[in-house]
Amino acid sequence: MAISDLKLPQGVSAHEFKSPVLLAEGLALNVAKQLSEAIDARGTATLVVSGGRSPVAFFQHLAKQTLDWSKVVVTLADERWVPVEHADSNAGLLKRYLLQGPAAKAKFLSLYSATANLELAAEQADRLLAELPAIDVLILGMGDDGHTASLFPNSPNLADALKVDGTRRCYPMLAPTVPHQRLTMSRALLASATNTVLSISGQSKLTTLSAALAGDDVAAMPIRAFLQPTLEIYWCP
């Protein structure tokens, strides 16, 4: 199966690449262009990325792009509730692979805080995100269960986090995999992005995407909330 075999909703476009390296390069070039245009228009640009292993090559390519990084704000769509030094920290991942060289001049907003519990951490992140400028570029990933960011099916706060008109920006969530405690931007905040990309690799992700397109229960597969006009999907086998 190729992504061209899927019937995508009107207004959703797909870009197919031959390898993960070519996808990472293509995505980095496109994101740098969009951030540069935002800087030209408003004097600042905001990039929201997802963590995990998949985006490492993209981060490395993006860090090499010519950009006025001092005018870029970077934050995460979601975070594991672990210290930055922890191997599972998305912030730690960004600091190792994206916020290097000239890109180290970007302003980074971390969702993690060492609070007494996850709920307090989410409240603190919510206050922090109130200062986030409008999101110019959002990069989402997707799990085989159809989750995106840390909007996991069956997580206790999912219904609230998926509200289209919700005012809260960050929610405490529970993942089925370790580390379980997560922080995630709300659907409402994520959906406010000017440019949104879903970056996925492999046949299993294509199968998941096909299943997501075949139904409309957002709680069962939260990625469905973002299969909307202007979404760009980057895929490679």
Phi and psi restraints in degrees (value plus and minus 20) as a CYANA .aco file:
   2 ALA   PHI    -135.5   -95.5
   2 ALA   PSI     143.7   183.7
   3 ILE   PHI     -86.2   -46.2
   3 ILE   PSI     -44.2    -4.2
   4 SER   PHI     -87.6   -47.6
   4 SER   PSI     -35.9     4.1
   5 ASP   PHI     -98.6   -58.6
   5 ASP   PSI     -35.8     4.2
   6 LEU   PHI    -106.2   -66.2
   6 LEU   PSI     123.9   163.9
   7 LYS   PHI    -111.0   -71.0
   7 LYS   PSI      77.4   117.4
   8 LEU   PHI    -101.4   -61.4
   8 LEU   PSI     129.4   169.4
   9 PRO   PHI     -80.4   -40.4
   9 PRO   PSI     132.9   172.9
  10 GLN   PHI     -78.2   -38.2
  10 GLN   PSI     114.0   154.0
  11 GLY   PHI      72.0   112.0
  11 GLY   PSI     -26.8    13.2
  12 VAL   PHI    -122.4   -82.4
  12 VAL   PSI     107.9   147.9
  13 SER   PHI    -135.5   -95.5
  13 SER   PSI     135.3   175.3
  14 ALA   PHI    -145.4  -105.4
  14 ALA   PSI     122.9   162.9
  15 HIS   PHI    -144.8  -104.8
  15 HIS   PSI     102.4   142.4
  16 GLU   PHI    -124.9   -84.9
  16 GLU   PSI     114.8   154.8
  17 PHE   PHI    -141.9  -101.9
  17 PHE   PSI     133.1   173.1
  18 LYS   PHI     -96.7   -56.7
  18 LYS   PSI     -43.7    -3.7
  19 SER   PHI    -170.1  -130.1
  19 SER   PSI     141.1   181.1
  20 PRO   PHI     -79.2   -39.2
  20 PRO   PSI     -54.4   -14.4
  21 VAL   PHI     -85.4   -45.4
  21 VAL   PSI     -64.6   -24.6
  22 LEU   PHI     -86.5   -46.5
  22 LEU   PSI     -56.0   -16.0
  23 LEU   PHI     -83.1   -43.1
  23 LEU   PSI     -67.4   -27.4
  24 ALA   PHI     -79.4   -39.4
  24 ALA   PSI     -62.2   -22.2
  25 GLU   PHI     -86.0   -46.0
  25 GLU   PSI     -66.9   -26.9
  26 GLY   PHI     -82.3   -42.3
  26 GLY   PSI     -62.3   -22.3
  27 LEU   PHI     -86.8   -46.8
  27 LEU   PSI     -62.1   -22.1
  28 ALA   PHI     -81.5   -41.5
  28 ALA   PSI     -62.5   -22.5
  29 LEU   PHI     -83.0   -43.0
  29 LEU   PSI     -63.9   -23.9
  30 ASN   PHI     -86.6   -46.6
  30 ASN   PSI     -64.2   -24.2
  31 VAL   PHI     -85.3   -45.3
  31 VAL   PSI     -62.5   -22.5
  32 ALA   PHI     -80.1   -40.1
  32 ALA   PSI     -60.1   -20.1
  33 LYS   PHI     -83.3   -43.3
  33 LYS   PSI     -65.5   -25.5
  34 GLN   PHI     -86.2   -46.2
  34 GLN   PSI     -58.8   -18.8
  35 LEU   PHI     -86.9   -46.9
  35 LEU   PSI     -60.8   -20.8
  36 SER   PHI     -82.5   -42.5
  36 SER   PSI     -61.4   -21.4
  37 GLU   PHI     -84.1   -44.1
  37 GLU   PSI     -58.3   -18.3
  38 ALA   PHI     -86.5   -46.5
  38 ALA   PSI     -59.9   -19.9
  39 ILE   PHI     -83.5   -43.5
  39 ILE   PSI     -63.1   -23.1
  40 ASP   PHI     -81.3   -41.3
  40 ASP   PSI     -57.8   -17.8
  41 ALA   PHI     -99.8   -59.8
  41 ALA   PSI     -60.1   -20.1
  42 ARG   PHI    -145.0  -105.0
  42 ARG   PSI     -28.1    11.9
  43 GLY   PHI      66.5   106.5
  43 GLY   PSI     -22.6    17.4
  44 THR   PHI    -172.3  -132.3
  44 THR   PSI     139.8   179.8
  45 ALA   PHI    -162.9  -122.9
  45 ALA   PSI     124.9   164.9
  46 THR   PHI    -141.2  -101.2
  46 THR   PSI     107.6   147.6
  47 LEU   PHI    -138.0   -98.0
  47 LEU   PSI     107.3   147.3
  48 VAL   PHI    -136.5   -96.5
  48 VAL   PSI     103.4   143.4
  49 VAL   PHI    -140.5  -100.5
  49 VAL   PSI     144.6   184.6
  50 SER   PHI    -124.6   -84.6
  50 SER   PSI     134.5   174.5
  51 GLY   PHI    -114.1   -74.1
  51 GLY   PSI    -171.0  -131.0
  52 GLY   PHI      69.7   109.7
  52 GLY   PSI     159.5   199.5
  53 ARG   PHI     -96.3   -56.3
  53 ARG   PSI     -56.4   -16.4
  54 SER   PHI     -73.2   -33.2
  54 SER   PSI     -61.1   -21.1
  55 PRO   PHI    -101.0   -61.0
  55 PRO   PSI     -18.6    21.4
  56 VAL   PHI     -74.8   -34.8
  56 VAL   PSI     -68.9   -28.9
  57 ALA   PHI     -82.6   -42.6
  57 ALA   PSI     -59.2   -19.2
  58 PHE   PHI     -80.9   -40.9
  58 PHE   PSI     -65.9   -25.9
  59 PHE   PHI     -78.2   -38.2
  59 PHE   PSI     -65.0   -25.0
  60 GLN   PHI     -83.2   -43.2
  60 GLN   PSI     -60.5   -20.5
  61 HIS   PHI     -90.7   -50.7
  61 HIS   PSI     -58.7   -18.7
  62 LEU   PHI     -85.5   -45.5
  62 LEU   PSI     -58.3   -18.3
  63 ALA   PHI     -81.3   -41.3
  63 ALA   PSI     -43.3    -3.3
  64 LYS   PHI    -108.5   -68.5
  64 LYS   PSI     -26.6    13.4
  65 GLN   PHI     -94.0   -54.0
  65 GLN   PSI     124.1   164.1
  66 THR   PHI     -97.1   -57.1
  66 THR   PSI      95.1   135.1
  67 LEU   PHI    -178.0  -138.0
  67 LEU   PSI     128.3   168.3
  68 ASP   PHI    -100.1   -60.1
  68 ASP   PSI      63.2   103.2
  69 TRP   PHI     -82.1   -42.1
  69 TRP   PSI     -44.3    -4.3
  70 SER   PHI     -86.1   -46.1
  70 SER   PSI     -35.1     4.9
  71 LYS   PHI    -123.2   -83.2
  71 LYS   PSI      -8.3    31.7
  72 VAL   PHI    -128.5   -88.5
  72 VAL   PSI     112.7   152.7
  73 VAL   PHI    -124.1   -84.1
  73 VAL   PSI     109.4   149.4
  74 VAL   PHI    -140.0  -100.0
  74 VAL   PSI     114.1   154.1
  75 THR   PHI    -167.5  -127.5
  75 THR   PSI    -200.0  -160.0
  76 LEU   PHI    -130.5   -90.5
  76 LEU   PSI     121.8   161.8
  77 ALA   PHI     -85.7   -45.7
  77 ALA   PSI     -51.1   -11.1
  78 ASP   PHI    -176.0  -136.0
  78 ASP   PSI     144.2   184.2
  79 GLU   PHI    -167.9  -127.9
  79 GLU   PSI     128.0   168.0
  80 ARG   PHI    -103.0   -63.0
  80 ARG   PSI     120.6   160.6
  81 TRP   PHI    -102.5   -62.5
  81 TRP   PSI      52.1    92.1
  82 VAL   PHI    -158.2  -118.2
  82 VAL   PSI     133.8   173.8
  83 PRO   PHI     -80.5   -40.5
  83 PRO   PSI     136.4   176.4
  84 VAL   PHI     -77.3   -37.3
  84 VAL   PSI     -50.7   -10.7
  85 GLU   PHI     -94.0   -54.0
  85 GLU   PSI     -36.3     3.7
  86 HIS   PHI     -89.2   -49.2
  86 HIS   PSI     124.1   164.1
  87 ALA   PHI     -80.4   -40.4
  87 ALA   PSI     -45.5    -5.5
  88 ASP   PHI    -112.0   -72.0
  88 ASP   PSI     -18.7    21.3
  89 SER   PHI     -92.8   -52.8
  89 SER   PSI     106.4   146.4
  90 ASN   PHI     -88.9   -48.9
  90 ASN   PSI     -55.2   -15.2
  91 ALA   PHI     -82.4   -42.4
  91 ALA   PSI     -61.6   -21.6
  92 GLY   PHI     -81.9   -41.9
  92 GLY   PSI     -60.1   -20.1
  93 LEU   PHI     -80.5   -40.5
  93 LEU   PSI     -65.8   -25.8
  94 LEU   PHI     -82.7   -42.7
  94 LEU   PSI     -61.4   -21.4
  95 LYS   PHI     -86.5   -46.5
  95 LYS   PSI     -52.0   -12.0
  96 ARG   PHI     -97.3   -57.3
  96 ARG   PSI     -57.4   -17.4
  97 TYR   PHI    -134.5   -94.5
  97 TYR   PSI     -43.0    -3.0
  98 LEU   PHI    -131.2   -91.2
  98 LEU   PSI     -68.6   -28.6
  99 LEU   PHI    -103.8   -63.8
  99 LEU   PSI      39.7    79.7
 100 GLN   PHI    -145.8  -105.8
 100 GLN   PSI     135.4   175.4
 101 GLY   PHI      38.1    78.1
 101 GLY   PSI    -160.2  -120.2
 102 PRO   PHI     -76.8   -36.8
 102 PRO   PSI     -52.5   -12.5
 103 ALA   PHI     -87.4   -47.4
 103 ALA   PSI     -34.5     5.5
 104 ALA   PHI     -86.7   -46.7
 104 ALA   PSI     -35.0     5.0
 105 LYS   PHI     -97.3   -57.3
 105 LYS   PSI     -32.1     7.9
 106 ALA   PHI     -83.4   -43.4
 106 ALA   PSI     130.8   170.8
 107 LYS   PHI    -107.1   -67.1
 107 LYS   PSI     101.5   141.5
 108 PHE   PHI    -125.8   -85.8
 108 PHE   PSI     107.2   147.2
 109 LEU   PHI    -123.3   -83.3
 109 LEU   PSI      95.4   135.4
 110 SER   PHI    -112.3   -72.3
 110 SER   PSI     112.1   152.1
 111 LEU   PHI     -96.8   -56.8
 111 LEU   PSI     -44.0    -4.0
 112 TYR   PHI     -96.2   -56.2
 112 TYR   PSI     120.3   160.3
 113 SER   PHI    -165.4  -125.4
 113 SER   PSI     127.1   167.1
 114 ALA   PHI    -103.5   -63.5
 114 ALA   PSI      50.1    90.1
 115 THR   PHI    -114.0   -74.0
 115 THR   PSI     156.5   196.5
 116 ALA   PHI     -87.7   -47.7
 116 ALA   PSI     -50.3   -10.3
 117 ASN   PHI    -173.5  -133.5
 117 ASN   PSI     153.0   193.0
 118 LEU   PHI     -84.7   -44.7
 118 LEU   PSI     -58.7   -18.7
 119 GLU   PHI     -80.4   -40.4
 119 GLU   PSI     -63.8   -23.8
 120 LEU   PHI     -85.8   -45.8
 120 LEU   PSI     -57.1   -17.1
 121 ALA   PHI     -83.2   -43.2
 121 ALA   PSI     -60.5   -20.5
 122 ALA   PHI     -86.1   -46.1
 122 ALA   PSI     -59.0   -19.0
 123 GLU   PHI     -85.1   -45.1
 123 GLU   PSI     -59.6   -19.6
 124 GLN   PHI     -86.5   -46.5
 124 GLN   PSI     -62.6   -22.6
 125 ALA   PHI     -84.5   -44.5
 125 ALA   PSI     -56.1   -16.1
 126 ASP   PHI     -81.1   -41.1
 126 ASP   PSI     -63.1   -23.1
 127 ARG   PHI     -85.4   -45.4
 127 ARG   PSI     -62.0   -22.0
 128 LEU   PHI     -80.7   -40.7
 128 LEU   PSI     -63.3   -23.3
 129 LEU   PHI     -90.6   -50.6
 129 LEU   PSI     -33.6     6.4
 130 ALA   PHI     -83.9   -43.9
 130 ALA   PSI     -44.1    -4.1
 131 GLU   PHI    -112.2   -72.2
 131 GLU   PSI     -21.7    18.3
 132 LEU   PHI     -90.9   -50.9
 132 LEU   PSI     106.3   146.3
 133 PRO   PHI     -84.5   -44.5
 133 PRO   PSI     148.5   188.5
 134 ALA   PHI     -72.2   -32.2
 134 ALA   PSI     118.7   158.7
 135 ILE   PHI     -98.6   -58.6
 135 ILE   PSI      99.9   139.9
 136 ASP   PHI    -105.5   -65.5
 136 ASP   PSI     -63.6   -23.6
 137 VAL   PHI    -154.6  -114.6
 137 VAL   PSI     110.3   150.3
 138 LEU   PHI    -142.8  -102.8
 138 LEU   PSI     106.8   146.8
 139 ILE   PHI    -131.2   -91.2
 139 ILE   PSI      96.1   136.1
 140 LEU   PHI    -125.4   -85.4
 140 LEU   PSI     133.0   173.0
 141 GLY   PHI    -135.2   -95.2
 141 GLY   PSI    -194.3  -154.3
 142 MET   PHI    -172.6  -132.6
 142 MET   PSI     115.7   155.7
 143 GLY   PHI    -109.0   -69.0
 143 GLY   PSI     146.9   186.9
 144 ASP   PHI     -85.4   -45.4
 144 ASP   PSI     -34.1     5.9
 145 ASP   PHI    -112.4   -72.4
 145 ASP   PSI     -17.9    22.1
 146 GLY   PHI      66.1   106.1
 146 GLY   PSI      -9.2    30.8
 147 HIS   PHI    -101.2   -61.2
 147 HIS   PSI     136.8   176.8
 148 THR   PHI    -161.7  -121.7
 148 THR   PSI     134.9   174.9
 149 ALA   PHI      30.2    70.2
 149 ALA   PSI    -153.4  -113.4
 150 SER   PHI    -136.0   -96.0
 150 SER   PSI      19.0    59.0
 151 LEU   PHI    -109.3   -69.3
 151 LEU   PSI      67.5   107.5
 152 PHE   PHI    -114.7   -74.7
 152 PHE   PSI     116.8   156.8
 153 PRO   PHI     -74.8   -34.8
 153 PRO   PSI     118.8   158.8
 154 ASN   PHI      52.6    92.6
 154 ASN   PSI     -15.8    24.2
 155 SER   PHI     -91.9   -51.9
 155 SER   PSI     120.1   160.1
 156 PRO   PHI     -72.0   -32.0
 156 PRO   PSI     -57.2   -17.2
 157 ASN   PHI    -115.6   -75.6
 157 ASN   PSI      -9.7    30.3
 158 LEU   PHI     -79.5   -39.5
 158 LEU   PSI     -65.2   -25.2
 159 ALA   PHI     -76.8   -36.8
 159 ALA   PSI     -63.5   -23.5
 160 ASP   PHI     -88.1   -48.1
 160 ASP   PSI     -63.3   -23.3
 161 ALA   PHI     -85.4   -45.4
 161 ALA   PSI     -44.0    -4.0
 162 LEU   PHI    -112.3   -72.3
 162 LEU   PSI     -17.9    22.1
 163 LYS   PHI     -81.3   -41.3
 163 LYS   PSI     109.9   149.9
 164 VAL   PHI     -84.6   -44.6
 164 VAL   PSI     -56.7   -16.7
 165 ASP   PHI    -131.1   -91.1
 165 ASP   PSI       4.0    44.0
 166 GLY   PHI     -84.4   -44.4
 166 GLY   PSI     129.6   169.6
 167 THR   PHI    -121.5   -81.5
 167 THR   PSI     -37.2     2.8
 168 ARG   PHI     -96.2   -56.2
 168 ARG   PSI     120.5   160.5
 169 ARG   PHI    -116.6   -76.6
 169 ARG   PSI     -47.3    -7.3
 170 CYS   PHI    -157.4  -117.4
 170 CYS   PSI     119.1   159.1
 171 TYR   PHI    -147.5  -107.5
 171 TYR   PSI     128.1   168.1
 172 PRO   PHI     -99.1   -59.1
 172 PRO   PSI     113.3   153.3
 173 MET   PHI    -152.6  -112.6
 173 MET   PSI     140.3   180.3
 174 LEU   PHI    -137.8   -97.8
 174 LEU   PSI     105.7   145.7
 175 ALA   PHI    -114.7   -74.7
 175 ALA   PSI     132.3   172.3
 176 PRO   PHI     -94.5   -54.5
 176 PRO   PSI     -31.9     8.1
 177 THR   PHI    -133.2   -93.2
 177 THR   PSI     137.2   177.2
 178 VAL   PHI     -96.7   -56.7
 178 VAL   PSI     120.3   160.3
 179 PRO   PHI     -92.9   -52.9
 179 PRO   PSI     116.1   156.1
 180 HIS   PHI     -93.3   -53.3
 180 HIS   PSI     -54.6   -14.6
 181 GLN   PHI    -100.6   -60.6
 181 GLN   PSI     103.3   143.3
 182 ARG   PHI    -152.0  -112.0
 182 ARG   PSI     140.7   180.7
 183 LEU   PHI    -140.7  -100.7
 183 LEU   PSI     116.8   156.8
 184 THR   PHI    -158.9  -118.9
 184 THR   PSI     125.6   165.6
 185 MET   PHI     -85.8   -45.8
 185 MET   PSI     130.5   170.5
 186 SER   PHI     -96.2   -56.2
 186 SER   PSI     140.6   180.6
 187 ARG   PHI     -75.7   -35.7
 187 ARG   PSI     -63.9   -23.9
 188 ALA   PHI     -79.7   -39.7
 188 ALA   PSI     -62.4   -22.4
 189 LEU   PHI     -90.9   -50.9
 189 LEU   PSI     -65.1   -25.1
 190 LEU   PHI     -80.5   -40.5
 190 LEU   PSI     -60.5   -20.5
 191 ALA   PHI     -91.0   -51.0
 191 ALA   PSI     -30.2     9.8
 192 SER   PHI    -101.8   -61.8
 192 SER   PSI     -25.9    14.1
 193 ALA   PHI     -83.2   -43.2
 193 ALA   PSI     122.0   162.0
 194 THR   PHI     -90.1   -50.1
 194 THR   PSI     -64.5   -24.5
 195 ASN   PHI    -144.1  -104.1
 195 ASN   PSI     105.8   145.8
 196 THR   PHI    -144.4  -104.4
 196 THR   PSI     112.3   152.3
 197 VAL   PHI    -142.3  -102.3
 197 VAL   PSI     115.8   155.8
 198 LEU   PHI    -125.7   -85.7
 198 LEU   PSI      96.8   136.8
 199 SER   PHI    -129.0   -89.0
 199 SER   PSI      98.2   138.2
 200 ILE   PHI    -159.2  -119.2
 200 ILE   PSI     132.5   172.5
 201 SER   PHI    -154.6  -114.6
 201 SER   PSI     123.7   163.7
 202 GLY   PHI      75.9   115.9
 202 GLY   PSI     139.3   179.3
 203 GLN   PHI     -86.8   -46.8
 203 GLN   PSI     -56.0   -16.0
 204 SER   PHI     -82.6   -42.6
 204 SER   PSI     -56.5   -16.5
 205 LYS   PHI     -90.1   -50.1
 205 LYS   PSI     -53.9   -13.9
 206 LEU   PHI     -87.3   -47.3
 206 LEU   PSI     -57.8   -17.8
 207 THR   PHI     -83.6   -43.6
 207 THR   PSI     -62.6   -22.6
 208 THR   PHI     -83.5   -43.5
 208 THR   PSI     -64.0   -24.0
 209 LEU   PHI     -81.8   -41.8
 209 LEU   PSI     -60.9   -20.9
 210 SER   PHI     -80.4   -40.4
 210 SER   PSI     -62.1   -22.1
 211 ALA   PHI     -85.6   -45.6
 211 ALA   PSI     -59.5   -19.5
 212 ALA   PHI     -84.4   -44.4
 212 ALA   PSI     -58.6   -18.6
 213 LEU   PHI     -90.0   -50.0
 213 LEU   PSI     -40.7    -0.7
 214 ALA   PHI    -105.2   -65.2
 214 ALA   PSI     -24.2    15.8
 215 GLY   PHI    -161.6  -121.6
 215 GLY   PSI     159.1   199.1
 216 ASP   PHI    -154.0  -114.0
 216 ASP   PSI      -6.5    33.5
 217 ASP   PHI    -101.3   -61.3
 217 ASP   PSI      80.0   120.0
 218 VAL   PHI     -85.3   -45.3
 218 VAL   PSI     -55.6   -15.6
 219 ALA   PHI     -85.8   -45.8
 219 ALA   PSI     -52.1   -12.1
 220 ALA   PHI     -92.4   -52.4
 220 ALA   PSI     -56.6   -16.6
 221 MET   PHI    -161.3  -121.3
 221 MET   PSI      70.2   110.2
 222 PRO   PHI     -77.6   -37.6
 222 PRO   PSI     -41.2    -1.2
 223 ILE   PHI     -78.6   -38.6
 223 ILE   PSI     -44.7    -4.7
 224 ARG   PHI     -77.6   -37.6
 224 ARG   PSI     -48.0    -8.0
 225 ALA   PHI     -83.0   -43.0
 225 ALA   PSI     -40.9    -0.9
 226 PHE   PHI    -131.9   -91.9
 226 PHE   PSI     -17.1    22.9
 227 LEU   PHI    -103.3   -63.3
 227 LEU   PSI      44.0    84.0
 228 GLN   PHI    -143.3  -103.3
 228 GLN   PSI     141.8   181.8
 229 PRO   PHI     -68.1   -28.1
 229 PRO   PSI     122.7   162.7
 230 THR   PHI      62.1   102.1
 230 THR   PSI     -30.4     9.6
 231 LEU   PHI     -81.8   -41.8
 231 LEU   PSI     115.2   155.2
 232 GLU   PHI    -131.7   -91.7
 232 GLU   PSI     110.0   150.0
 233 ILE   PHI    -126.3   -86.3
 233 ILE   PSI     105.0   145.0
 234 TYR   PHI    -125.3   -85.3
 234 TYR   PSI     104.5   144.5
 235 TRP   PHI    -158.4  -118.4
 235 TRP   PSI     127.2   167.2
 236 CYS   PHI    -162.9  -122.9
 236 CYS   PSI     132.2   172.2
